[in-house]
Amino acid sequence: MHLSKEAVIYYEEFMVRYSDVSFSKVVDSTPYVAKYSNVSFTSLLFAFRRVLSDKVEQLIILTASKSSLSSSTSYYFKDRTQVNQLESYPLDTMVQCSPDLDPGNCGVCLRLAVKEMTECCNNARWAHIFLPKCLLKYDTTRLQSGSSSKRLLKVSIIQFP
């Protein structure tokens, strides 16, 4: 019986992965790391979720199709939108896939990241979801002077099965 060895290290936008079993071109949903603010939207919750969902879906389509207009890097797209509802705030979003994934699997991986975000933290002021083959980030706190939500965070780490 051969036991496989595997390790994943995440640090900000950087990930190192080791395995004695090939993981090239494979979409994995575990392990993943979710970092997110413990400061949440309350009064704007439903409007925020709609804006975030629409923006992330738009970026997934652009990233998976490799039609990034603002980036020369394949499988990477970021956007900044100024949201003006009851409260005005910037919405920075970023998605990225591992370059060994085909466009279809890039979209699958990013939608898995959206699923994890929806389950843990889609009303947080900011969140970073790291899967082994892709990442999803959003932030509404940039440029807000005196914002303490950047310093307050929760981290969820999901282990290998």
C-alpha positions, 0 to 999 in steps of 0.5 A: 500500500502506497500512501501519497505525500502532499503539502500546500502552503498559501501566503497572500497571493503565493502558493507552493504545492508538493505531491508525489502524485501528479496534480497537473490539470486536475481541479481540486476543491481541498484543501482550501483557505478562506481569510475574511473580515469579521466586519460584515455588511448589514444594511446593504447585505442583499444589494452587496451580495447581488453586486458581488455575485454579478461582478465575480461571474463577469470576471470568471467568464473573462478569466476562463475565456482568456480575454483579459483586456487589462492584463497580459497574464492568462487566467488572471483578471482584476477589477475595481468598481465604485459602488454607489448605493445607500453607502458608497464604497470601492469593490476590488475583485480579483480571480486567477487560475493555475495556467495548467488548467484549460478554460473550462476547468478554470471556470469550474475551479473559480465557481468552486471558490464562489461556492466556498465564499458563499458558505463562509463569508459573502457578507464580509467586507473583504475575503480571500478564497484560496483553492489549490488551482485558483483564487478569488478575492474581493475587498470593499475596504481599500481607500477607506481611511481609518478602516479597522476591518483590514486588521480584523479577520477570520481564517478557515483552513480545511484539511485534506480528507 
